């Protein structure tokens, strides 16, 4: 866990412990006194805000990401799930073994997805096939490089990789994938 994440975790734990202690001590004033109830509400707010901040780090599927081809949309949803699994590893520090397993599964599924996409484009004569395939190659090379960096700095690299993957996938789906999908849909691919 990097120093910033350690500091955030410590601050949250300290705040929660302080609020629980304040709740317990303030009940000595009586059940009808408003102070313990104010502390209980504050505790609830802290918990809800922390949950929302944590959830915001995960990528959720939006219908606007759909390319209209069921198998490709299913692949994209699976890729988002795998990115979120890696995000879980980053947030909760599940350990190197979990990181490695999550990375391996993400890489394997990405290769499967790229091969499926490329096959569809090639079989249907997509005119911008070479440029799209080059984007896949560039993305794969970038991920391989970040995984090599992972050996030197586990936390920072995972965070960098997650930022890269989230941005790349969403931009790729909404950009070049929408272009080929329109072409394939015109050819009758569903």
N, C-alpha and C positions, 0 to 999 in steps of 0.2 A: 504494500500500500504506500503510495507516495505521501510526502509530508503534508500536502494540502488536504488530501483525503483523510489522513490521520487526524489532522487538526479539526476538520469538519465533524468527524465521528466523535472525537473527544468533546467538542462543543455541544453536540446534540445530546450525548450521554449525560454531560454535566447539567444541561438545561432540564432534561427529563428527571434526573435525580433530584435536582433542586425543587422542581414543581411537585414531585411526589412527596418530598419531605415537607414542603410548605403545606400541602393538603393535609397531611397527617397532623402536623403541629397546629394548623388553624382549626381543626375540628375540636381542639381543646376549648375553643371559644363557644362551642355549642353547635348543634345541628341547624339552628335557625339563623346563625350568624352568616352574612353573605360572603365573607372572605374565603372560606373553603370552596364555595361554589364558584367563585371567580377563578380560583386556582384550577379547579377541575375543567372549567371552560377553556382556560389558557392551555392546559395540557392537551385537551382535545384539538385545539387549533394548531398547536405545534405538531401533533401527530398527523393531522390531515395535510398541513403544508409540506411536511417532510415526504409524505407519500406522493403528493402531487409533483414535487420536485424530482423525486426518484423516477416516477412514471414518465416524466417529460424527457428523460434520457433514452427512452425506448422508442422505436419506430413502429407506427401502426399503419396498417393497410388502409388506404383511402380509395374509394371507388374511382376517383380521378386518375389513379395509377393504372387502371385497367387498360390493356391494349386490345381487348376484345377477342383474344384468342385464349380459350380456356386453359390449355396446357401451359402456355407462357405465363398467364396470370397466376396459375397454381405454383409454377416455379418461382415467380417473383415473391409470392406470399411465403413460400418456404425459405427463400433467401432472407427475407426480413425476419423470420423466426430464428434463423441461425445467427443473424447479426445480433438479435436481442439476447440470444443465449450467450454470446460472447460479451454483450453488455452486462449481463448478470454476473459473469465472471469478473468483470472489471469493478463493478460496484461492490460486490460482496466478497471479493478476494477468495475465491473458491480454491485457488492453488494452481500450480503449474500443470498438473496432470489434467485438470478440467479445462484449462486454457488450451492446452495442446489438442485435446480431444475436440473441443469446440472449433478450433482453427482447422484441424484436419477435415472435419465434417463440412465446414463451410467451403473450404477449397475444393473438396471432392464434388460437392453439389454444384458449385459455381462452374466447374469444368463440364459437368453433365448438362447443365442449363445452356452454357455457351454452345456446346456441341449440338443440342437440340435446335436452338435458335438458328445456328449457322446452316444446319441441314435443311431446315424449312426454307430459309432464304435461298439457298443454292438450288434446291429442287424446283423452286418457283421462279427462278431467274431474276432475283432481286438485283436491280442495276447498281446499287450502292453497296453490294455485298463485301467487296474488298475493304472498303473504308470501315464498315461496321466490324468486320472481323479484326481489323487492326486495333480498334478501340478495345476489343476483348483482350487482345494480346498485350496492349499497353497496361490495362487494368491488372491483368494477371502478373505481369512483370513488377508492377508497383507493389502488389500484395506480397510477392515473393521477397522483394527488397525489405519491406517492413517486417516480415517474419524473421529475416536474417538479423535485423536490428533488435528484434525481440530478445535474442540471446544476450544482448548487452544491457538492456533496460526494459524489464518486463512490463511495468505499469505504464510508463510513458508510451511505449510502443503500442500497447493494446489500445490505449486511448486515442493515439494518432490513427491507428488502423481503423478503429470504429468510426471516427469522424470521417475518414476517407471513404469507407465503405458506404456509410449512410448517404453522404452527399453524392458519391458517384452513382450508386444504384438509383436513387430517386431522380437525379438529373438524366441518367441514361434511359430510364424507363420513359420519362416525360419528354425526352428529346428524340434520340435516334430510334428507340424502340417504337415510338408512336409512328415514325416515318415508315419503317418496314411493315408494321402491323397494318397500316392503311393499305399498303401495296398488297399484302397477303390476303387481307379481307376482300379486296376487289377480285382476287383470284379464287375466292371461295373457301379459303382456309378458315376454319373456326376453331 
